[in-house]
């Protein structure tokens, strides 16, 4: 069997490593232990190990010796680390960046701050991290993603009740297949599939409106009313015939009264007139759920006293979030999302590597990041899909979960590991494929 080299730290993480070593030995693996700080002080783990007996031949004085293939298991430090690694441990951590062997981190790669996702100095670069209990809030971000590799989450039997009781700043990973929209009795009419008002686009930014409409179509919105200020229908040859393009603001406001959801901001523009238009629509649609993206968030940052609807989702990327928050002392993606939620009193979806959804009483994490999504317009598609699902009667958490699943799975299907150009057209096609697969699976279950 493949040799396993375990790096054992002085605390509970090292204790976990001893238990792992015990099981590996019992299953016939060749095991070696590097203990740069001596035996760990975790009593239960140490007792379990001592019952087996410590063979002096298992201990090694230096890590990574020889050319024999092996698996490295990092059990040096976990969630309690608050300082930079040093000495031999730091050199070993740096060496993992150039290894040809797999590296598995126990709970957290040593050297990574589990709360902020920042590296404290030299940090282990893992091929895979096996993390326990709650999903570490520091795993959401570019820096952390480069170090934790693939993540295998072990829930340890925690239930939703435990998750709610944990509260901030804990984020809980969302796994498995997402929920689907409710089906109207007897199939229903197009209105029963959700009527959505889209306040998006502006002269020169019609493309953002078109992508939002594509998201609404993918999400199955039954009827869409569109207002692009100062743009008439004949200037939009790509708009589907079934989209109701409002001739003016008065007509769009009348349609808003019959709508189930609103989406605003994608390519809307940043002039004072656009702000006034946005205010009028949000004021009249106070009782509707809204998805606010892009230029709507720009106006919110400029006008923080803007009155938001009772049920509202802000969908900033990291730069927009930091501008909205205007507090450089708050770091970490989960902390930023929760601070925005507290400031504006609404739902916040922080987009990026590891999407984070913060609500009044919970925080959910959607791990993973796909290069295909790092394209202008992918946020417009996402905003449209979420709005469609909200219009169809889904709860906020379910609507976001389903939209992100479609986005991530579709982008994953496009990812080949090569630097290739992926456009929004390819993304839309893949999203639609994943959507059909989900619905087919639901019908066959």
C-alpha positions in Angstrom: 0.0 0.0 0.0 1.0 3.6 -0.5 3.1 5.1 2.3 1.3 7.8 4.4 3.4 10.5 6.1 1.5 12.3 8.8 2.6 15.6 10.2 1.5 15.8 13.8 1.1 19.1 15.7 0.9 19.8 19.4 -2.9 20.2 19.8 -6.2 18.7 18.9 -5.3 18.6 15.2 -2.3 16.5 16.0 -4.5 14.3 18.2 -6.7 13.7 15.2 -3.6 12.7 13.3 -2.7 10.1 15.8 -6.2 8.6 15.6 -5.8 8.6 11.8 -2.4 6.9 12.1 -3.9 4.2 14.3 -6.6 3.4 11.8 -4.1 3.4 8.9 -1.8 1.0 10.7 -4.7 -1.3 11.5 -5.7 -1.4 7.8 -2.1 -2.4 6.7 -0.7 1.0 5.5 2.9 2.0 5.9 2.9 4.9 8.2 5.5 7.5 9.3 5.1 10.3 11.8 6.8 13.7 11.9 6.3 15.3 15.3 8.3 18.6 15.2 6.8 19.7 18.5 6.6 16.3 20.2 3.5 14.3 21.0 0.1 16.2 21.0 -1.5 16.9 24.3 -5.0 15.9 23.2 -5.6 13.3 25.9 -8.3 11.1 24.3 -6.4 10.9 21.0 -3.1 10.2 22.9 -4.8 7.4 24.9 -6.1 5.8 21.8 -2.7 5.8 20.3 -0.9 4.5 23.3 -3.2 1.5 23.5 -1.8 0.5 20.1 1.8 1.2 21.1 4.2 3.6 19.5 6.9 2.0 17.5 10.0 4.2 17.5 10.6 3.2 13.9 7.5 5.1 12.9 8.9 8.5 13.9 11.0 10.5 11.4 13.2 13.4 12.2 12.6 15.3 9.0 9.7 15.3 6.6 9.7 14.6 2.9 12.9 12.4 2.9 13.6 10.1 0.0 11.8 9.5 -3.3 9.3 6.9 -2.3 5.8 7.9 -3.3 3.6 8.9 -0.4 0.5 10.8 0.8 1.2 13.7 3.1 -1.4 14.3 5.8 -1.2 17.7 7.4 -2.3 17.5 11.1 -0.1 20.3 12.4 -2.5 23.1 13.2 -6.2 23.7 12.9 -8.8 26.4 13.7 -6.9 27.8 16.7 -3.8 29.0 14.8 -3.2 32.8 15.2 0.4 33.2 14.3 2.7 32.5 11.3 4.4 29.1 11.1 8.2 29.2 11.7 11.3 27.0 11.6 11.1 23.5 10.1 7.3 23.6 10.1 7.3 26.7 7.9 9.8 25.1 5.5 7.7 22.0 5.3 4.6 24.1 4.5 6.4 25.9 1.7 7.6 22.6 0.3 4.0 21.4 -0.3 3.6 24.1 -3.0 6.0 22.0 -5.2 5.2 18.4 -4.3 4.2 15.8 -6.8 2.5 13.8 -4.1 -1.0 14.3 -2.7 -1.4 16.5 0.4 -4.5 16.0 2.6 -5.2 18.7 5.3 -7.0 17.8 8.4 -9.8 20.4 9.0 -7.7 23.4 7.9 -4.5 23.7 5.9 -1.8 24.6 8.5 -1.0 28.3 8.2 -4.5 29.4 7.0 -6.6 31.5 9.2 -9.9 29.6 9.4 -11.9 32.7 10.2 -10.7 35.2 7.6 -9.2 32.9 4.9 -5.9 34.9 4.9 -2.5 33.2 5.1 -0.6 34.0 8.2 2.8 33.2 6.6 4.0 30.0 5.1 0.9 27.8 4.5 0.3 24.2 3.4 -1.1 23.9 -0.1 -3.4 20.9 0.1 -4.8 18.7 -2.7 -7.8 18.0 -0.5 -9.0 19.3 2.9 -11.3 17.1 5.0 -13.1 19.6 7.3 -15.3 18.7 10.2 -18.6 20.1 11.7 -19.2 23.6 10.3 -17.8 24.8 7.0 -14.9 27.1 7.9 -15.8 30.7 7.0 -12.3 31.3 5.8 -12.7 28.9 3.0 -14.6 31.4 1.0 -12.1 33.5 -1.0 -9.4 33.4 -3.6 -6.5 33.0 -1.2 -8.0 30.2 0.7 -9.2 28.4 -2.5 -5.5 28.3 -3.6 -4.6 26.4 -0.4 -7.4 24.1 0.6 -7.9 22.3 -2.7 -11.0 20.0 -3.0 -13.0 20.0 0.1 -14.7 17.0 1.7 -17.1 18.1 4.4 -17.8 15.7 7.3 -20.9 16.9 9.2 -20.3 14.9 12.4 -24.1 14.5 12.8 -24.9 18.2 13.1 -28.5 19.1 12.3 -30.2 22.2 11.0 -31.1 23.0 14.6 -27.4 23.0 15.6 -26.6 25.1 12.6 -29.1 27.8 13.5 -27.9 27.8 17.1 -24.3 28.3 16.0 -25.2 31.7 14.6 -22.7 34.1 13.0 -20.0 33.9 12.0 -20.5 30.3 11.1 -21.6 29.4 7.5 -23.1 26.1 6.6 -22.3 24.5 3.3 -25.1 23.7 0.9 -24.9 20.2 -0.6 -26.9 17.9 -2.7 -29.6 18.6 -5.2 -31.4 21.9 -4.9 -35.2 22.4 -4.4 -37.4 23.0 -7.5 -40.1 25.6 -7.9 -43.6 24.6 -6.9 -45.8 23.4 -9.7 -49.2 25.2 -10.2 -52.3 22.9 -10.0 -53.2 21.6 -13.4 -50.2 23.1 -15.0 -51.4 26.6 -14.6 -51.2 29.6 -16.9 -48.1 31.7 -17.8 -49.1 34.2 -15.0 -49.2 31.3 -12.5 -45.5 30.7 -13.4 -44.6 34.1 -12.1 -44.9 37.7 -13.5 -41.6 39.7 -13.2 -40.8 43.3 -13.7 -37.3 44.0 -15.0 -35.9 47.5 -14.7 -32.6 46.9 -16.5 -30.5 48.3 -19.3 -30.0 51.8 -20.7 -28.7 53.3 -24.0 -25.5 51.5 -24.8 -26.1 48.9 -22.1 -28.8 46.9 -23.8 -26.7 43.8 -23.5 -27.0 43.7 -19.8 -30.8 43.8 -20.2 -30.7 40.9 -22.7 -28.6 38.7 -20.4 -31.1 39.4 -17.5 -33.9 38.4 -19.8 -32.0 35.2 -20.6 -31.8 34.5 -16.9 -35.5 35.1 -16.5 -36.2 32.7 -19.4 -33.9 30.0 -18.0 -35.7 30.3 -14.7 -39.1 29.8 -16.3 -40.6 33.2 -15.6 -44.2 33.0 -17.0 -44.5 36.7 -18.0 -41.8 39.4 -18.1 -42.4 43.1 -18.2 -39.3 45.1 -19.3 -38.5 48.8 -19.0 -35.3 50.0 -20.5 -35.4 53.8 -19.9 -35.0 55.7 -23.2 -34.8 52.6 -25.3 -37.7 51.5 -27.5 -38.6 47.9 -28.6 -37.4 48.4 -32.2 -33.9 48.9 -30.8 -34.0 45.5 -29.2 -34.2 43.0 -32.0 -33.1 40.1 -29.8 -36.0 40.5 -27.3 -38.4 37.5 -27.4 -41.9 38.4 -28.7 -43.5 37.2 -25.4 -41.6 39.9 -23.4 -43.9 42.8 -22.6 -41.7 45.9 -23.4 -43.2 49.0 -21.6 -43.5 52.1 -23.7 -42.8 54.3 -20.7 -42.4 54.4 -17.0 -46.1 54.9 -16.4 -46.9 51.7 -18.2 -44.2 49.8 -16.4 -45.4 51.0 -13.0 -48.9 49.8 -13.8 -47.4 46.4 -14.7 -45.5 46.4 -11.4 -48.8 46.4 -9.6 -49.6 43.0 -11.1 -46.1 41.5 -10.7 -44.8 38.9 -8.3 -41.1 40.0 -8.3 -38.8 42.7 -9.5 -35.2 42.8 -10.7 -33.3 46.0 -11.2 -29.9 47.4 -11.8 -28.2 45.4 -14.6 -26.9 48.1 -17.0 -29.4 50.6 -15.6 -27.1 53.5 -15.6 -25.8 55.9 -12.8 -27.4 59.2 -13.6 -29.6 61.1 -11.2 -32.6 60.3 -13.4 -31.9 56.6 -13.0 -31.8 57.0 -9.3 -35.2 58.7 -9.2 -36.6 56.0 -11.5 -35.2 53.3 -9.2 -36.7 55.0 -6.1 -40.1 55.2 -7.7 -40.2 51.5 -8.6 -38.9 50.3 -5.2 -41.4 52.6 -3.4 -44.3 51.3 -5.4 -43.1 47.7 -5.2 -42.4 47.6 -1.4 -44.4 44.4 -0.9 -42.6 42.5 -3.7 -39.4 40.6 -3.5 -36.6 42.4 -5.4 -33.2 41.4 -6.8 -30.9 44.4 -6.9 -27.6 44.1 -8.9 -24.9 46.2 -10.5 -26.0 49.9 -11.0 -28.8 49.5 -8.4 -26.0 48.7 -5.9 -24.0 51.7 -7.1 -27.0 53.9 -6.3 -27.4 52.3 -2.9 -23.8 53.0 -2.0 -24.3 56.6 -3.1 -27.7 56.9 -1.3 -27.5 54.6 1.7 -30.8 55.9 3.0 -32.6 54.5 -0.1 -35.7 52.7 1.2 -35.5 49.0 0.3 -38.4 46.7 -0.1 -39.3 44.4 2.8 -38.0 41.4 0.9 -34.9 42.3 -1.0 -31.7 40.6 -2.2 -28.5 42.5 -2.9 -26.1 40.6 -5.2 -22.8 42.4 -5.0 -19.4 41.0 -6.1 -16.6 41.7 -3.7 -15.7 45.2 -5.0 -19.3 46.3 -4.8 -19.7 44.8 -1.4 -16.7 46.7 0.0 -18.0 49.9 -1.5 -21.4 49.4 0.1 -19.9 48.5 3.5 -17.2 51.3 3.5 -15.5 49.7 6.5 -12.0 48.3 5.7 -11.7 46.8 9.2 -14.2 44.1 8.2 -12.5 41.3 6.3 -13.5 37.8 5.3 -16.2 37.0 2.8 -18.7 35.7 5.4 -18.1 38.6 7.7 -18.6 41.1 4.9 -21.8 39.5 3.8 -23.2 39.4 7.4 -22.1 43.0 8.0 -24.0 44.1 4.8 -27.0 42.2 5.9 -27.0 43.9 9.3 -26.5 47.3 7.7 -29.3 47.2 5.1 -31.6 44.7 6.8 -32.1 42.5 3.7 -30.7 39.4 2.1 -27.2 39.6 0.7 -25.6 37.2 -1.8 -21.9 37.9 -2.0 -20.8 36.5 -5.3 -17.4 35.2 -6.1 -15.2 32.2 -5.1 -17.4 30.7 -2.6 -20.8 32.4 -2.8 -22.2 33.5 0.6 -25.9 34.1 1.3 -26.5 36.1 4.5 -30.1 36.4 5.8 -31.6 37.7 9.0 -31.1 34.5 11.0 -28.7 32.4 8.9 -25.7 32.3 6.7 -25.2 29.7 3.9 -22.1 28.9 2.0 -21.9 27.6 -1.6 -18.3 26.5 -2.0 -16.4 26.3 -5.3 -15.5 28.6 -8.1 -15.5 28.1 -11.8 -13.2 30.1 -14.2 -16.0 30.1 -16.8 -18.1 32.4 -14.5 -15.3 35.1 -14.4 -17.0 36.8 -17.4 -18.9 40.0 -17.7 -22.6 39.3 -17.7 -22.7 36.1 -15.6 -24.1 38.2 -12.7 -26.9 39.5 -15.0 -27.8 35.9 -15.8 -27.8 34.9 -12.2 -30.0 37.9 -11.2 -32.5 37.0 -13.8 -32.7 33.3 -12.7 -33.1 34.2 -9.0 -35.9 36.7 -9.9 -37.7 34.1 -12.0 -37.6 31.6 -9.1 -38.8 34.2 -6.6 -41.6 35.1 -9.0 -42.6 31.5 -9.1 -43.1 31.4 -5.4 -39.8 30.0 -4.1 -38.4 31.1 -0.8 -35.3 33.3 -0.9 -32.9 30.6 0.2 -34.3 28.0 -2.2 -34.3 30.4 -5.1 -30.7 31.4 -4.6 -29.6 27.8 -4.0 -31.2 26.6 -7.2 -29.8 29.5 -9.3 -26.3 29.0 -8.0 -26.5 25.2 -8.5 -27.4 25.8 -12.2 -24.7 28.3 -12.6 -21.9 26.3 -10.9 -22.9 23.0 -12.5 -23.2 24.5 -15.9 -19.8 26.3 -15.6 -18.2 23.1 -14.3 -19.4 21.2 -17.4 -17.6 23.8 -19.5 -14.3 23.6 -17.6 -11.7 21.6 -19.3 -8.6 22.7 -17.3 -7.4 24.8 -20.3 -7.4 28.5 -20.8 -10.3 28.8 -23.2 -12.7 31.6 -23.9 -16.2 30.9 -22.7 -18.9 33.3 -23.6 -22.4 33.9 -22.1 -24.0 32.0 -25.0 -22.1 28.8 -24.0 -23.0 29.4 -20.3 -26.7 29.8 -21.2 -26.7 26.5 -23.1 -25.0 24.6 -20.2 -27.4 26.2 -17.6 -30.3 25.0 -19.7 -28.9 21.4 -19.9 -28.4 21.2 -16.2 -32.0 22.6 -15.6 -33.4 19.9 -17.9 -31.5 17.2 -16.1 -32.8 18.4 -12.7 -36.4 18.4 -13.9 -36.0 15.0 -15.5 -34.5 13.6 -12.3 -37.4 15.1 -10.3 -40.0 13.6 -12.6 -38.4 10.1 -12.3 -38.1 10.2 -8.5 
